[in-house]
């Protein structure tokens, strides 16, 4: 199963959330930590607002690769990732 970051569209090797349980992992592309940065009191609509705000901030900062512990993939394309979210 494919899982994508709801902020930046990066293909993840984990599900950000399963029902009401967060992965507690960080997206290496945009840096959001699922369960820490996006709990929103369990309200899915509020969580989606968090994602929208995080995405706009990431875009405004130049869509830089976040992870210092994971190398940026050679074919990494943040614009293509964002198209997955539409």
Residue pairs with C-beta under 8 A, 6 or more apart in sequence:
1 15
2 11
3 11
3 12
3 13
3 14
3 15
3 16
4 10
4 11
4 12
4 81
4 84
4 85
5 12
5 16
5 27
5 29
5 30
5 32
5 81
6 16
6 48
6 51
6 85
7 27
7 30
7 32
7 51
7 54
7 55
7 58
8 27
8 29
8 30
8 55
8 58
8 63
8 78
8 81
8 82
8 85
9 80
9 81
9 82
9 83
9 84
9 85
10 27
10 28
10 29
10 30
10 81
12 25
12 27
14 23
14 25
15 23
16 22
16 23
16 25
16 27
16 34
17 23
17 34
17 35
20 42
21 35
22 34
22 35
22 36
22 38
22 39
23 34
23 35
24 33
24 34
24 35
24 36
25 33
25 34
26 32
26 33
26 34
26 66
26 67
27 33
27 34
27 66
28 65
28 66
28 67
28 69
28 70
29 65
29 66
29 67
29 76
29 78
29 81
30 54
30 55
30 58
30 63
30 66
31 58
31 66
31 67
32 38
32 51
32 54
37 50
37 54
38 47
38 50
38 51
38 54
39 47
40 46
40 47
40 49
40 50
55 82
55 85
59 82
63 78
63 79
65 72
65 76
